[in-house]
Protein backbone atom coordinates (compact mmCIF):
# COMPACT_ATOMS: atom_id res chain seq x y z
CA UNK A 1 0.00 0.00 0.00
CA UNK A 2 2.85 2.41 0.81
CA UNK A 3 4.29 1.89 -2.68
CA UNK A 4 0.96 2.74 -4.25
CA UNK A 5 0.75 5.94 -2.22
CA UNK A 6 4.24 6.96 -3.38
CA UNK A 7 3.34 6.21 -6.99
CA UNK A 8 0.18 8.30 -6.68
CA UNK A 9 2.07 11.23 -5.15
CA UNK A 10 4.69 11.19 -7.93
CA UNK A 11 1.99 11.03 -10.61
CA UNK A 12 0.26 14.01 -9.01
CA UNK A 13 3.54 15.88 -9.25
CA UNK A 14 3.80 15.01 -12.96
CA UNK A 15 0.29 15.76 -14.22
CA UNK A 16 0.19 19.48 -13.43
CA UNK A 17 3.47 20.40 -15.19
CA UNK A 18 2.52 18.12 -18.10
CA UNK A 19 -0.75 19.96 -18.76
CA UNK A 20 1.05 23.28 -18.35
CA UNK A 21 3.73 22.15 -20.83
CA UNK A 22 1.18 21.08 -23.47
CA UNK A 23 -0.60 24.44 -23.25
CA UNK A 24 2.64 26.45 -23.19
CA UNK A 25 4.35 24.73 -26.11
CA UNK A 26 1.13 24.66 -28.17
CA UNK A 27 0.72 28.42 -27.80
CA UNK A 28 4.39 29.03 -28.63
CA UNK A 29 4.31 26.80 -31.72
CA UNK A 30 1.05 28.33 -32.95
CA UNK A 31 2.27 31.88 -32.41
CA UNK A 32 5.55 31.16 -34.17
CA UNK A 33 4.02 29.23 -37.06
CA UNK A 34 0.42 29.76 -38.13
CA UNK A 35 -0.62 32.98 -36.39
CA UNK A 36 0.94 35.43 -38.87
CA UNK A 37 -0.47 33.67 -41.95
CA UNK A 38 -3.97 33.35 -40.51
CA UNK A 39 -3.93 37.00 -39.49
CA UNK A 40 -2.94 37.92 -43.04
CA UNK A 41 -5.96 36.03 -44.38
CA UNK A 42 -8.28 38.11 -42.17
CA UNK A 43 -6.63 41.37 -43.24
CA UNK A 44 -7.06 40.42 -46.92
CA UNK A 45 -10.80 39.88 -46.50
CA UNK A 46 -11.24 36.25 -45.48
CA UNK A 47 -14.20 35.32 -43.31
CA UNK A 48 -13.37 35.64 -39.61
CA UNK A 49 -15.53 32.58 -38.91
CA UNK A 50 -13.61 30.46 -41.43
CA UNK A 51 -10.24 31.61 -40.12
CA UNK A 52 -11.41 30.87 -36.57
CA UNK A 53 -12.24 27.33 -37.64
CA UNK A 54 -8.78 27.03 -39.19
CA UNK A 55 -7.24 28.08 -35.88
CA UNK A 56 -9.06 25.34 -33.97
CA UNK A 57 -8.36 22.71 -36.63
CA UNK A 58 -4.63 23.53 -36.67
CA UNK A 59 -4.23 22.91 -32.94
CA UNK A 60 -4.38 19.06 -32.88
CA UNK A 61 -1.34 18.64 -35.15
CA UNK A 62 0.57 21.10 -32.94
CA UNK A 63 -0.53 19.49 -29.69
CA UNK A 64 0.60 16.00 -30.65
CA UNK A 65 4.13 17.36 -31.19
CA UNK A 66 4.13 19.01 -27.77
CA UNK A 67 3.38 15.83 -25.80
CA UNK A 68 7.05 14.68 -25.70
CA UNK A 69 8.19 18.20 -24.80
CA UNK A 70 5.58 18.47 -22.04
CA UNK A 71 6.58 15.05 -20.71
CA UNK A 72 10.22 16.14 -20.53
CA UNK A 73 9.34 19.42 -18.79
CA UNK A 74 7.04 17.59 -16.38
CA UNK A 75 9.65 15.04 -15.31
CA UNK A 76 12.39 17.67 -14.98
CA UNK A 77 10.28 20.03 -12.85
CA UNK A 78 8.72 17.29 -10.72
CA UNK A 79 11.94 15.50 -9.85
CA UNK A 80 13.72 18.83 -9.47
CA UNK A 81 11.22 19.81 -6.79
CA UNK A 82 11.34 16.38 -5.14
CA UNK A 83 15.14 16.47 -4.93
CA UNK A 84 15.20 20.14 -3.91
CA UNK A 85 12.96 19.40 -0.92
CA UNK A 86 14.97 16.25 -0.03
CA UNK A 87 12.03 13.94 -0.72
CA UNK A 88 14.22 11.80 -2.98
CA UNK A 89 16.68 11.44 -0.07
CA UNK A 90 13.79 10.37 2.18
CA UNK A 91 12.75 7.73 -0.32
CA UNK A 92 16.34 6.49 -0.50
CA UNK A 93 16.38 6.25 3.30
CA UNK A 94 13.13 4.27 3.20
CA UNK A 95 14.85 1.69 0.99
CA UNK A 96 13.49 2.62 -2.44
CA UNK A 97 15.90 2.57 -5.35
CA UNK A 98 15.95 5.26 -8.02
CA UNK A 99 14.88 2.67 -10.58
CA UNK A 100 11.73 2.06 -8.51
CA UNK A 101 11.12 5.78 -7.95
CA UNK A 102 11.04 6.57 -11.68
CA UNK A 103 8.56 3.75 -12.39
CA UNK A 104 5.55 6.15 -12.28
CA UNK A 105 7.30 8.34 -14.85
CA UNK A 106 7.72 5.36 -17.19
CA UNK A 107 4.09 4.38 -16.66
CA UNK A 108 2.84 7.88 -17.42
CA UNK A 109 5.21 8.18 -20.39
CA UNK A 110 3.83 4.92 -21.81
CA UNK A 111 0.24 6.12 -21.37
CA UNK A 112 1.06 9.45 -23.02
CA UNK A 113 2.82 7.70 -25.92
CA UNK A 114 -0.10 5.34 -26.56
CA UNK A 115 -2.58 8.22 -26.26
CA UNK A 116 -0.48 10.31 -28.65
CA UNK A 117 -0.46 7.48 -31.21
CA UNK A 118 -4.24 7.19 -31.01
CA UNK A 119 -4.66 10.98 -31.15
CA UNK A 120 -2.27 11.17 -34.11
CA UNK A 121 -4.23 8.46 -35.94
CA UNK A 122 -7.84 9.38 -35.15
CA UNK A 123 -7.97 13.13 -34.51
CA UNK A 124 -5.05 14.82 -36.26
CA UNK A 125 -5.59 13.58 -39.87
CA UNK A 126 -9.26 14.62 -40.28
CA UNK A 127 -8.66 17.93 -38.49
CA UNK A 128 -5.60 18.76 -40.61
CA UNK A 129 -7.29 17.71 -43.86
CA UNK A 130 -10.30 19.90 -43.07
CA UNK A 131 -7.98 22.79 -42.20
CA UNK A 132 -6.32 22.49 -45.61
CA UNK A 133 -9.74 22.34 -47.29
CA UNK A 134 -10.73 25.58 -45.58
CA UNK A 135 -7.39 27.08 -46.55
CA UNK A 136 -8.13 26.35 -50.22
CA UNK A 137 -11.53 28.03 -49.83
CA UNK A 138 -9.94 31.06 -48.17
CA UNK A 139 -7.33 31.40 -50.92
CA UNK A 140 -10.12 31.31 -53.51
CA UNK A 141 -12.07 33.89 -51.49
CA UNK A 142 -9.18 36.36 -51.32
CA UNK A 143 -8.42 35.91 -55.03
CA UNK A 144 -5.27 33.83 -55.02
CA UNK A 145 -4.68 31.41 -57.88
CA UNK A 146 -5.68 27.79 -57.43
CA UNK A 147 -2.92 25.33 -56.59
CA UNK A 148 -1.91 23.38 -59.73
CA UNK A 149 -2.31 19.61 -59.84
CA UNK A 150 0.68 17.75 -61.26
CA UNK A 151 1.33 14.08 -61.91
CA UNK A 152 4.31 12.31 -63.42
CA UNK A 153 3.69 8.87 -64.92
CA UNK A 154 6.78 6.66 -64.84
CA UNK A 155 7.57 3.51 -66.81
CA UNK A 156 10.69 1.43 -66.11
CA UNK A 157 12.25 4.29 -64.18
CA UNK A 158 11.71 6.85 -66.97
CA UNK A 159 9.26 9.71 -67.31
CA UNK A 160 6.49 8.71 -69.72
CA UNK A 161 3.89 11.46 -69.25
CA UNK A 162 3.72 14.73 -67.29
CA UNK A 163 0.19 15.97 -66.59
CA UNK A 164 -0.52 19.42 -65.13
CA UNK A 165 -3.88 21.02 -64.31
CA UNK A 166 -2.92 24.68 -64.03
CA UNK A 167 -6.47 25.70 -63.16
CA UNK A 168 -6.60 23.48 -60.11
CA UNK A 169 -9.29 21.00 -59.14
CA UNK A 170 -12.90 21.05 -57.96
CA UNK A 171 -12.89 17.95 -55.76
CA UNK A 172 -16.64 17.95 -55.11
CA UNK A 173 -17.48 18.10 -58.84
CA UNK A 174 -14.55 15.87 -59.85
CA UNK A 175 -13.20 18.33 -62.42
CA UNK A 176 -9.64 19.36 -63.31
CA UNK A 177 -9.19 22.67 -65.15
CA UNK A 178 -6.72 23.71 -67.88
CA UNK A 179 -5.14 20.28 -68.24
CA UNK A 180 -1.91 19.94 -70.21
CA UNK A 181 -0.27 16.57 -70.82
CA UNK A 182 3.16 16.04 -72.38
CA UNK A 183 4.01 12.50 -73.42
CA UNK A 184 7.48 11.19 -74.23
CA UNK A 185 8.60 8.22 -76.27
CA UNK A 186 9.15 5.14 -74.05
CA UNK A 187 12.70 4.57 -75.29
CA UNK A 188 13.60 8.22 -75.69
CA UNK A 189 16.95 9.35 -74.32
CA UNK A 190 15.97 13.03 -74.56
CA UNK A 191 13.18 15.26 -73.32
CA UNK A 192 11.69 15.73 -76.76
CA UNK A 193 7.89 15.17 -76.53
CA UNK A 194 6.00 12.95 -78.96
CA UNK A 195 2.47 14.09 -78.01
CA UNK A 196 1.01 17.23 -76.41
CA UNK A 197 -2.62 17.33 -75.24
CA UNK A 198 -4.55 20.30 -73.85
CA UNK A 199 -8.11 20.35 -72.48
CA UNK A 200 -10.12 23.05 -70.75
CA UNK A 201 -11.33 20.49 -68.26
CA UNK A 202 -11.13 16.83 -67.32
CA UNK A 203 -14.19 15.12 -65.82
CA UNK A 204 -13.92 12.20 -63.41
CA UNK A 205 -15.96 9.15 -64.49
CA UNK A 206 -15.30 6.95 -61.46
CA UNK A 207 -12.39 4.85 -60.26
CA UNK A 208 -9.37 6.35 -62.03
CA UNK A 209 -11.14 7.07 -65.34
CA UNK A 210 -11.30 10.62 -66.73
CA UNK A 211 -12.52 12.24 -69.94
CA UNK A 212 -11.03 15.36 -71.53
CA UNK A 213 -13.26 18.15 -72.90
CA UNK A 214 -12.79 21.09 -75.30
CA UNK A 215 -9.17 20.92 -76.31
CA UNK A 216 -6.67 19.75 -78.88
CA UNK A 217 -3.78 17.37 -79.34
CA UNK A 218 -0.73 17.61 -81.54
CA UNK A 219 2.44 15.69 -82.19
CA UNK A 220 5.65 16.82 -80.58
CA UNK A 221 7.01 18.20 -83.87
CA UNK A 222 3.79 20.16 -84.48
CA UNK A 223 3.07 18.61 -87.87
CA UNK A 224 -0.25 17.02 -86.92
CA UNK A 225 -2.88 18.83 -84.89
CA UNK A 226 -6.53 18.06 -84.17
CA UNK A 227 -9.22 19.53 -81.94
CA UNK A 228 -11.73 17.54 -79.91
CA UNK A 229 -14.89 18.14 -77.92
CA UNK A 230 -14.50 15.03 -75.82
CA UNK A 231 -11.93 12.27 -75.65
CA UNK A 232 -10.59 9.75 -73.17
CA UNK A 233 -7.37 10.10 -71.22
CA UNK A 234 -6.42 6.63 -72.42
CA UNK A 235 -4.68 8.37 -75.32
CA UNK A 236 -2.04 9.25 -72.68
CA UNK A 237 -1.02 5.59 -72.13
CA UNK A 238 -2.91 5.06 -68.89
CA UNK A 239 -4.27 8.54 -68.35
CA UNK A 240 -4.36 10.46 -65.11
CA UNK A 241 -4.42 7.28 -62.98
CA UNK A 242 -5.73 9.04 -59.90
CA UNK A 243 -9.11 9.49 -58.26
CA UNK A 244 -10.12 12.89 -56.81
CA UNK A 245 -9.36 11.51 -53.33
CA UNK A 246 -5.82 10.61 -54.38
CA UNK A 247 -5.40 14.03 -56.00
CA UNK A 248 -6.58 15.68 -52.79
CA UNK A 249 -4.00 13.64 -50.87
CA UNK A 250 -1.24 14.85 -53.18
CA UNK A 251 -2.42 18.45 -53.00
CA UNK A 252 -2.04 18.48 -49.23
CA UNK A 253 1.71 18.15 -48.58
CA UNK A 254 1.28 17.98 -44.81
CA UNK A 255 1.87 14.36 -43.64
CA UNK A 256 -0.29 15.12 -40.58
CA UNK A 257 -3.34 15.10 -42.87
CA UNK A 258 -2.91 11.36 -43.47
CA UNK A 259 -3.24 8.49 -41.03
CA UNK A 260 -0.73 5.66 -40.81
CA UNK A 261 -2.90 3.49 -43.06
CA UNK A 262 -3.42 6.26 -45.62
CA UNK A 263 0.31 6.99 -45.70
CA UNK A 264 1.09 3.31 -46.20
CA UNK A 265 -1.42 3.11 -49.07
CA UNK A 266 0.11 6.20 -50.64
CA UNK A 267 3.60 4.66 -50.44
CA UNK A 268 2.39 1.49 -52.16
CA UNK A 269 0.67 3.49 -54.90
CA UNK A 270 3.79 5.53 -55.61
CA UNK A 271 5.97 2.42 -55.55
CA UNK A 272 3.75 0.81 -58.19
CA UNK A 273 4.26 3.94 -60.28
CA UNK A 274 8.04 3.59 -59.91
CA UNK A 275 8.48 6.79 -57.89
CA UNK A 276 10.79 7.48 -54.95
CA UNK A 277 9.03 6.95 -51.61
CA UNK A 278 11.87 7.39 -49.11
CA UNK A 279 10.52 10.66 -47.74
CA UNK A 280 7.06 9.16 -47.30
CA UNK A 281 8.57 6.16 -45.51
CA UNK A 282 10.32 8.46 -43.01
CA UNK A 283 7.00 10.26 -42.49
CA UNK A 284 5.31 6.90 -41.93
CA UNK A 285 7.77 5.77 -39.26
CA UNK A 286 7.63 9.19 -37.63
CA UNK A 287 4.00 8.52 -36.79
CA UNK A 288 5.33 5.95 -34.32
CA UNK A 289 8.68 7.44 -33.30
CA UNK A 290 7.31 10.89 -32.39
CA UNK A 291 4.67 9.63 -29.92
CA UNK A 292 7.23 7.15 -28.55
CA UNK A 293 9.45 10.13 -27.69
CA UNK A 294 7.06 10.95 -24.81
CA UNK A 295 8.22 7.81 -23.02
CA UNK A 296 11.87 8.49 -23.86
CA UNK A 297 11.76 12.13 -22.75
CA UNK A 298 10.13 11.22 -19.44
CA UNK A 299 12.79 8.56 -18.89
CA UNK A 300 15.58 11.08 -19.59
CA UNK A 301 14.04 13.96 -17.64
CA UNK A 302 13.47 12.16 -14.34
CA UNK A 303 17.12 11.42 -13.44
CA UNK A 304 18.27 14.72 -14.94
CA UNK A 305 15.93 16.57 -12.61
CA UNK A 306 17.64 15.13 -9.54
CA UNK A 307 20.34 17.51 -8.26
CA UNK A 308 22.27 17.78 -5.05
CA UNK A 309 21.76 21.51 -4.78
CA UNK A 310 18.36 23.22 -4.75
CA UNK A 311 17.36 24.48 -8.22
CA UNK A 312 14.56 26.69 -9.52
CA UNK A 313 11.84 25.84 -12.04
CA UNK A 314 13.57 28.16 -14.50
CA UNK A 315 16.59 25.83 -14.54
CA UNK A 316 14.39 22.85 -15.41
CA UNK A 317 12.63 24.85 -18.12
CA UNK A 318 15.94 25.96 -19.64
CA UNK A 319 17.30 22.42 -19.62
CA UNK A 320 14.16 21.13 -21.33
CA UNK A 321 14.55 23.73 -24.08
CA UNK A 322 18.15 22.63 -24.70
CA UNK A 323 17.23 18.93 -24.88
CA UNK A 324 14.25 19.62 -27.16
CA UNK A 325 16.43 21.70 -29.48
CA UNK A 326 19.06 18.95 -29.70
CA UNK A 327 16.40 16.30 -30.34
CA UNK A 328 14.67 18.26 -33.12
CA UNK A 329 17.96 19.25 -34.72
CA UNK A 330 19.02 15.59 -34.86
CA UNK A 331 15.56 14.51 -36.07
CA UNK A 332 15.57 17.07 -38.90
CA UNK A 333 19.12 16.17 -39.91
CA UNK A 334 18.26 12.47 -40.04
CA UNK A 335 15.04 13.25 -41.94
CA UNK A 336 17.14 14.90 -44.65
CA UNK A 337 19.53 11.93 -44.71
CA UNK A 338 16.64 9.47 -44.85
CA UNK A 339 14.92 11.39 -47.64
CA UNK A 340 18.14 11.45 -49.64
CA UNK A 341 18.91 7.77 -49.11
CA UNK A 342 22.07 8.22 -47.02
CA UNK A 343 20.44 6.23 -44.20
CA UNK A 344 17.42 3.96 -44.21
CA UNK A 345 14.04 5.58 -43.38
CA UNK A 346 13.70 3.29 -40.36
CA UNK A 347 17.03 4.46 -38.90
CA UNK A 348 16.25 8.09 -39.69
CA UNK A 349 13.01 7.90 -37.70
CA UNK A 350 14.01 5.84 -34.68
CA UNK A 351 17.68 6.72 -34.09
CA UNK A 352 16.89 9.83 -31.95
CA UNK A 353 14.62 7.72 -29.73
CA UNK A 354 17.21 4.96 -29.47
CA UNK A 355 19.96 7.42 -28.50
CA UNK A 356 17.61 9.05 -26.00
CA UNK A 357 16.85 5.68 -24.40
CA UNK A 358 20.56 4.90 -24.09
CA UNK A 359 21.23 8.34 -22.61
CA UNK A 360 18.40 7.82 -20.11
CA UNK A 361 19.81 4.47 -19.00
CA UNK A 362 23.30 5.92 -18.54
CA UNK A 363 22.07 8.95 -16.59
CA UNK A 364 19.81 6.82 -14.42
CA UNK A 365 22.63 4.39 -13.69
CA UNK A 366 24.98 7.22 -12.67
CA UNK A 367 22.34 8.93 -10.49
CA UNK A 368 21.52 5.64 -8.74
CA UNK A 369 25.12 5.04 -7.67
C-alpha positions as CSV (number, residue, x, y, z in Angstrom):
1,X,0.0,0.0,0.0
2,X,2.9,2.4,0.8
3,X,4.3,1.9,-2.7
4,X,1.0,2.7,-4.2
5,X,0.7,5.9,-2.2
6,X,4.2,7.0,-3.4
7,X,3.3,6.2,-7.0
8,X,0.2,8.3,-6.7
9,X,2.1,11.2,-5.1
10,X,4.7,11.2,-7.9
11,X,2.0,11.0,-10.6
12,X,0.3,14.0,-9.0
13,X,3.5,15.9,-9.3
14,X,3.8,15.0,-13.0
15,X,0.3,15.8,-14.2
16,X,0.2,19.5,-13.4
17,X,3.5,20.4,-15.2
18,X,2.5,18.1,-18.1
19,X,-0.7,20.0,-18.8
20,X,1.0,23.3,-18.3
21,X,3.7,22.1,-20.8
22,X,1.2,21.1,-23.5
23,X,-0.6,24.4,-23.2
24,X,2.6,26.4,-23.2
25,X,4.3,24.7,-26.1
26,X,1.1,24.7,-28.2
27,X,0.7,28.4,-27.8
28,X,4.4,29.0,-28.6
29,X,4.3,26.8,-31.7
30,X,1.1,28.3,-32.9
31,X,2.3,31.9,-32.4
32,X,5.6,31.2,-34.2
33,X,4.0,29.2,-37.1
34,X,0.4,29.8,-38.1
35,X,-0.6,33.0,-36.4
36,X,0.9,35.4,-38.9
37,X,-0.5,33.7,-41.9
38,X,-4.0,33.4,-40.5
39,X,-3.9,37.0,-39.5
40,X,-2.9,37.9,-43.0
41,X,-6.0,36.0,-44.4
42,X,-8.3,38.1,-42.2
43,X,-6.6,41.4,-43.2
44,X,-7.1,40.4,-46.9
45,X,-10.8,39.9,-46.5
46,X,-11.2,36.3,-45.5
47,X,-14.2,35.3,-43.3
48,X,-13.4,35.6,-39.6
49,X,-15.5,32.6,-38.9
50,X,-13.6,30.5,-41.4
51,X,-10.2,31.6,-40.1
52,X,-11.4,30.9,-36.6
53,X,-12.2,27.3,-37.6
54,X,-8.8,27.0,-39.2
55,X,-7.2,28.1,-35.9
56,X,-9.1,25.3,-34.0
57,X,-8.4,22.7,-36.6
58,X,-4.6,23.5,-36.7
59,X,-4.2,22.9,-32.9
60,X,-4.4,19.1,-32.9
61,X,-1.3,18.6,-35.1
62,X,0.6,21.1,-32.9
63,X,-0.5,19.5,-29.7
64,X,0.6,16.0,-30.6
65,X,4.1,17.4,-31.2
66,X,4.1,19.0,-27.8
67,X,3.4,15.8,-25.8
68,X,7.0,14.7,-25.7
69,X,8.2,18.2,-24.8
70,X,5.6,18.5,-22.0
71,X,6.6,15.0,-20.7
72,X,10.2,16.1,-20.5
73,X,9.3,19.4,-18.8
74,X,7.0,17.6,-16.4
75,X,9.7,15.0,-15.3
76,X,12.4,17.7,-15.0
77,X,10.3,20.0,-12.9
78,X,8.7,17.3,-10.7
79,X,11.9,15.5,-9.8
80,X,13.7,18.8,-9.5
81,X,11.2,19.8,-6.8
82,X,11.3,16.4,-5.1
83,X,15.1,16.5,-4.9
84,X,15.2,20.1,-3.9
85,X,13.0,19.4,-0.9
86,X,15.0,16.3,0.0
87,X,12.0,13.9,-0.7
88,X,14.2,11.8,-3.0
89,X,16.7,11.4,-0.1
90,X,13.8,10.4,2.2
91,X,12.8,7.7,-0.3
92,X,16.3,6.5,-0.5
93,X,16.4,6.2,3.3
94,X,13.1,4.3,3.2
95,X,14.8,1.7,1.0
96,X,13.5,2.6,-2.4
97,X,15.9,2.6,-5.3
98,X,15.9,5.3,-8.0
99,X,14.9,2.7,-10.6
100,X,11.7,2.1,-8.5
101,X,11.1,5.8,-7.9
102,X,11.0,6.6,-11.7
103,X,8.6,3.8,-12.4
104,X,5.5,6.1,-12.3
105,X,7.3,8.3,-14.9
106,X,7.7,5.4,-17.2
107,X,4.1,4.4,-16.7
108,X,2.8,7.9,-17.4
109,X,5.2,8.2,-20.4
110,X,3.8,4.9,-21.8
111,X,0.2,6.1,-21.4
112,X,1.1,9.5,-23.0
113,X,2.8,7.7,-25.9
114,X,-0.1,5.3,-26.6
115,X,-2.6,8.2,-26.3
116,X,-0.5,10.3,-28.7
117,X,-0.5,7.5,-31.2
118,X,-4.2,7.2,-31.0
119,X,-4.7,11.0,-31.1
120,X,-2.3,11.2,-34.1
121,X,-4.2,8.5,-35.9
122,X,-7.8,9.4,-35.1
123,X,-8.0,13.1,-34.5
124,X,-5.0,14.8,-36.3
125,X,-5.6,13.6,-39.9
126,X,-9.3,14.6,-40.3
127,X,-8.7,17.9,-38.5
128,X,-5.6,18.8,-40.6
129,X,-7.3,17.7,-43.9
130,X,-10.3,19.9,-43.1
131,X,-8.0,22.8,-42.2
132,X,-6.3,22.5,-45.6
133,X,-9.7,22.3,-47.3
134,X,-10.7,25.6,-45.6
135,X,-7.4,27.1,-46.6
136,X,-8.1,26.4,-50.2
137,X,-11.5,28.0,-49.8
138,X,-9.9,31.1,-48.2
139,X,-7.3,31.4,-50.9
140,X,-10.1,31.3,-53.5
141,X,-12.1,33.9,-51.5
142,X,-9.2,36.4,-51.3
143,X,-8.4,35.9,-55.0
144,X,-5.3,33.8,-55.0
145,X,-4.7,31.4,-57.9
146,X,-5.7,27.8,-57.4
147,X,-2.9,25.3,-56.6
148,X,-1.9,23.4,-59.7
149,X,-2.3,19.6,-59.8
150,X,0.7,17.8,-61.3
151,X,1.3,14.1,-61.9
152,X,4.3,12.3,-63.4
153,X,3.7,8.9,-64.9
154,X,6.8,6.7,-64.8
155,X,7.6,3.5,-66.8
156,X,10.7,1.4,-66.1
157,X,12.2,4.3,-64.2
158,X,11.7,6.8,-67.0
159,X,9.3,9.7,-67.3
160,X,6.5,8.7,-69.7
161,X,3.9,11.5,-69.2
162,X,3.7,14.7,-67.3
163,X,0.2,16.0,-66.6
164,X,-0.5,19.4,-65.1
165,X,-3.9,21.0,-64.3
166,X,-2.9,24.7,-64.0
167,X,-6.5,25.7,-63.2
168,X,-6.6,23.5,-60.1
169,X,-9.3,21.0,-59.1
170,X,-12.9,21.0,-58.0
171,X,-12.9,18.0,-55.8
172,X,-16.6,18.0,-55.1
173,X,-17.5,18.1,-58.8
174,X,-14.5,15.9,-59.8
175,X,-13.2,18.3,-62.4
176,X,-9.6,19.4,-63.3
177,X,-9.2,22.7,-65.1
178,X,-6.7,23.7,-67.9
179,X,-5.1,20.3,-68.2
180,X,-1.9,19.9,-70.2
181,X,-0.3,16.6,-70.8
182,X,3.2,16.0,-72.4
183,X,4.0,12.5,-73.4
184,X,7.5,11.2,-74.2
185,X,8.6,8.2,-76.3
186,X,9.1,5.1,-74.0
187,X,12.7,4.6,-75.3
188,X,13.6,8.2,-75.7
189,X,16.9,9.3,-74.3
190,X,16.0,13.0,-74.6
191,X,13.2,15.3,-73.3
192,X,11.7,15.7,-76.8
193,X,7.9,15.2,-76.5
194,X,6.0,13.0,-79.0
195,X,2.5,14.1,-78.0
196,X,1.0,17.2,-76.4
197,X,-2.6,17.3,-75.2
198,X,-4.6,20.3,-73.9
199,X,-8.1,20.3,-72.5
200,X,-10.1,23.1,-70.8
201,X,-11.3,20.5,-68.3
202,X,-11.1,16.8,-67.3
203,X,-14.2,15.1,-65.8
204,X,-13.9,12.2,-63.4
205,X,-16.0,9.2,-64.5
206,X,-15.3,6.9,-61.5
207,X,-12.4,4.9,-60.3
208,X,-9.4,6.3,-62.0
209,X,-11.1,7.1,-65.3
210,X,-11.3,10.6,-66.7
211,X,-12.5,12.2,-69.9
212,X,-11.0,15.4,-71.5
213,X,-13.3,18.2,-72.9
214,X,-12.8,21.1,-75.3
215,X,-9.2,20.9,-76.3
216,X,-6.7,19.7,-78.9
217,X,-3.8,17.4,-79.3
218,X,-0.7,17.6,-81.5
219,X,2.4,15.7,-82.2
220,X,5.7,16.8,-80.6
221,X,7.0,18.2,-83.9
222,X,3.8,20.2,-84.5
223,X,3.1,18.6,-87.9
224,X,-0.2,17.0,-86.9
225,X,-2.9,18.8,-84.9
226,X,-6.5,18.1,-84.2
227,X,-9.2,19.5,-81.9
228,X,-11.7,17.5,-79.9
229,X,-14.9,18.1,-77.9
230,X,-14.5,15.0,-75.8
231,X,-11.9,12.3,-75.7
232,X,-10.6,9.7,-73.2
233,X,-7.4,10.1,-71.2
234,X,-6.4,6.6,-72.4
235,X,-4.7,8.4,-75.3
236,X,-2.0,9.2,-72.7
237,X,-1.0,5.6,-72.1
238,X,-2.9,5.1,-68.9
239,X,-4.3,8.5,-68.3
240,X,-4.4,10.5,-65.1
241,X,-4.4,7.3,-63.0
242,X,-5.7,9.0,-59.9
243,X,-9.1,9.5,-58.3
244,X,-10.1,12.9,-56.8
245,X,-9.4,11.5,-53.3
246,X,-5.8,10.6,-54.4
247,X,-5.4,14.0,-56.0
248,X,-6.6,15.7,-52.8
249,X,-4.0,13.6,-50.9
250,X,-1.2,14.8,-53.2
251,X,-2.4,18.5,-53.0
252,X,-2.0,18.5,-49.2
253,X,1.7,18.1,-48.6
254,X,1.3,18.0,-44.8
255,X,1.9,14.4,-43.6
256,X,-0.3,15.1,-40.6
257,X,-3.3,15.1,-42.9
258,X,-2.9,11.4,-43.5
259,X,-3.2,8.5,-41.0
260,X,-0.7,5.7,-40.8
261,X,-2.9,3.5,-43.1
262,X,-3.4,6.3,-45.6
263,X,0.3,7.0,-45.7
264,X,1.1,3.3,-46.2
265,X,-1.4,3.1,-49.1
266,X,0.1,6.2,-50.6
267,X,3.6,4.7,-50.4
268,X,2.4,1.5,-52.2
269,X,0.7,3.5,-54.9
270,X,3.8,5.5,-55.6
271,X,6.0,2.4,-55.6
272,X,3.7,0.8,-58.2
273,X,4.3,3.9,-60.3
274,X,8.0,3.6,-59.9
275,X,8.5,6.8,-57.9
276,X,10.8,7.5,-55.0
277,X,9.0,7.0,-51.6
278,X,11.9,7.4,-49.1
279,X,10.5,10.7,-47.7
280,X,7.1,9.2,-47.3
281,X,8.6,6.2,-45.5
282,X,10.3,8.5,-43.0
283,X,7.0,10.3,-42.5
284,X,5.3,6.9,-41.9
285,X,7.8,5.8,-39.3
286,X,7.6,9.2,-37.6
287,X,4.0,8.5,-36.8
288,X,5.3,6.0,-34.3
289,X,8.7,7.4,-33.3
290,X,7.3,10.9,-32.4
291,X,4.7,9.6,-29.9
292,X,7.2,7.2,-28.6
293,X,9.4,10.1,-27.7
294,X,7.1,10.9,-24.8
295,X,8.2,7.8,-23.0
296,X,11.9,8.5,-23.9
297,X,11.8,12.1,-22.7
298,X,10.1,11.2,-19.4
299,X,12.8,8.6,-18.9
300,X,15.6,11.1,-19.6
301,X,14.0,14.0,-17.6
302,X,13.5,12.2,-14.3
303,X,17.1,11.4,-13.4
304,X,18.3,14.7,-14.9
305,X,15.9,16.6,-12.6
306,X,17.6,15.1,-9.5
307,X,20.3,17.5,-8.3
308,X,22.3,17.8,-5.0
309,X,21.8,21.5,-4.8
310,X,18.4,23.2,-4.7
311,X,17.4,24.5,-8.2
312,X,14.6,26.7,-9.5
313,X,11.8,25.8,-12.0
314,X,13.6,28.2,-14.5
315,X,16.6,25.8,-14.5
316,X,14.4,22.9,-15.4
317,X,12.6,24.8,-18.1
318,X,15.9,26.0,-19.6
319,X,17.3,22.4,-19.6
320,X,14.2,21.1,-21.3
321,X,14.6,23.7,-24.1
322,X,18.2,22.6,-24.7
323,X,17.2,18.9,-24.9
324,X,14.3,19.6,-27.2
325,X,16.4,21.7,-29.5
326,X,19.1,18.9,-29.7
327,X,16.4,16.3,-30.3
328,X,14.7,18.3,-33.1
329,X,18.0,19.2,-34.7
330,X,19.0,15.6,-34.9
331,X,15.6,14.5,-36.1
332,X,15.6,17.1,-38.9
333,X,19.1,16.2,-39.9
334,X,18.3,12.5,-40.0
335,X,15.0,13.2,-41.9
336,X,17.1,14.9,-44.7
337,X,19.5,11.9,-44.7
338,X,16.6,9.5,-44.9
339,X,14.9,11.4,-47.6
340,X,18.1,11.5,-49.6
341,X,18.9,7.8,-49.1
342,X,22.1,8.2,-47.0
343,X,20.4,6.2,-44.2
344,X,17.4,4.0,-44.2
345,X,14.0,5.6,-43.4
346,X,13.7,3.3,-40.4
347,X,17.0,4.5,-38.9
348,X,16.2,8.1,-39.7
349,X,13.0,7.9,-37.7
350,X,14.0,5.8,-34.7
351,X,17.7,6.7,-34.1
352,X,16.9,9.8,-32.0
353,X,14.6,7.7,-29.7
354,X,17.2,5.0,-29.5
355,X,20.0,7.4,-28.5
356,X,17.6,9.0,-26.0
357,X,16.9,5.7,-24.4
358,X,20.6,4.9,-24.1
359,X,21.2,8.3,-22.6
360,X,18.4,7.8,-20.1
361,X,19.8,4.5,-19.0
362,X,23.3,5.9,-18.5
363,X,22.1,8.9,-16.6
364,X,19.8,6.8,-14.4
365,X,22.6,4.4,-13.7
366,X,25.0,7.2,-12.7
367,X,22.3,8.9,-10.5
368,X,21.5,5.6,-8.7
369,X,25.1,5.0,-7.7
